[in-house]
Amino acid sequence: MQAYTMMKATHTRPSTLMGIYGLVAYAVDRAVVHFGTSYEAAIHEATAGAKTREAAEKAAARVTRRWLPSAREYSDPSRR
């Protein structure tokens, strides 16, 4: 997910950020973009019907736990 976030922030291909070239770069770029856009769509879908900000945050957290099980290790300790 970091590669996707960095790609969006810097407007740079993920493979360029990672120093990957050639056919592998194409595959990495496609994989990162596919995962990132699919994840964002799942977050959007989960939060679309939320009536409060808190409900939307909980829905987004559920999606994140499902898509990125190890994300909890790196989450904000104040929100656990």
Secondary structure, DSSP 8 states (H G I E B T S, - for coil): -HHHHHHHHHT--HHHHHT--THHHHHHHHHHHHHHHHHHHHHHHHHTT-SSHHHHHHHHHHHHHHH-GGGGGGS-GGG-
